[in-house]
Amino acid sequence: TDGSAYAGASSALRIGSEYGACTYIRFYYCGLTHGGYPMQLDGSKDSNAGITDVEVVGCRWHAGDWAYGPTDFITVSGVTWTDNAYSDGTVIPSP
C-alpha cells in the first residue's frame, strides 16, 4: 500500500518524554507495520527531556505500510542500530 490510510494513525510503537527523560530502551527482533511512523521515539516533550541509550536489533518493518516513513526519532541520542531491515531484506539505515 502507499500508507495513506495510516496518515492519521498513531505509531505501532511509540516512546515519549511527556513525563520526563527516558533511558535504556531496548527493542529486539520485533515486527512493525502501520501508523504514521511504525517506530517513533520523541524526546522533545517535557522541556526536551530527551531519550538516551537506545538499542534496536533485528527488527523488521513491512515495507510501505506507513504514511511517512519507518522511523521518527526526535531528540534521541546514543542509538545502537543493528540488522534492521524491511521484510524484503532491504536494510534500513540508522535514523
Long-range contacts (C-beta under 8 A, 24 or more apart in sequence): 1-64, 1-65, 2-64, 3-64, 3-65, 3-66, 3-67, 3-68, 4-67, 6-34, 6-35, 6-36, 6-65, 6-66, 6-67, 7-36, 7-67, 7-68, 8-36, 8-67, 9-34, 9-35, 9-36, 9-67, 10-35, 10-36, 11-35, 11-36, 11-37, 11-38, 11-39, 11-40, 11-72, 12-38, 12-39, 13-38, 13-39, 13-40, 14-39, 14-40, 14-41, 14-42, 15-40, 15-41, 15-42, 15-51, 16-40, 16-41, 16-42, 16-43, 16-45, 17-42, 17-43, 17-44, 17-45, 17-46, 17-48, 17-49, 17-50, 17-51, 17-75, 18-45, 18-46, 19-46, 20-46, 20-49, 21-46, 21-49, 21-50, 21-51, 21-52, 22-49, 22-50, 22-51, 22-52, 23-51, 23-52, 23-53, 24-53, 25-51, 25-53, 25-54, 25-55, 26-54, 26-55, 27-55, 27-56, 27-57, 27-59, 28-55, 28-57, 28-58, 28-59, 29-57, 29-58, 29-59, 30-59, 30-60, 31-59, 31-60, 31-61, 31-62, 31-87, 32-59, 32-60, 32-61, 32-62, 32-70, 33-61, 33-62, 33-65, 33-66, 34-65, 34-66, 35-66, 35-67, 36-66, 36-67, 36-68, 36-72, 37-66, 37-67, 37-68, 37-69, 37-70, 37-71, 37-72, 38-65, 38-66, 38-70, 38-71, 39-70, 39-71, 39-72, 40-71, 40-72, 40-73, 41-71, 41-72, 41-73, 41-74, 41-76, 42-72, 42-74, 42-75, 43-74, 43-75, 43-76, 44-74, 44-75, 48-75, 49-75, 50-75, 50-76, 50-77, 51-75, 51-76, 51-77, 52-76, 52-77, 52-78, 53-78, 54-78, 54-79, 54-80, 55-79, 55-80, 55-82, 56-80, 56-81, 56-82, 56-84, 57-82, 57-83, 57-84, 58-82, 58-83, 58-84, 59-84, 60-84, 60-85, 60-86, 60-87, 61-85, 61-86, 61-87, 61-92, 62-86, 62-87, 63-87, 63-88, 63-90, 71-95
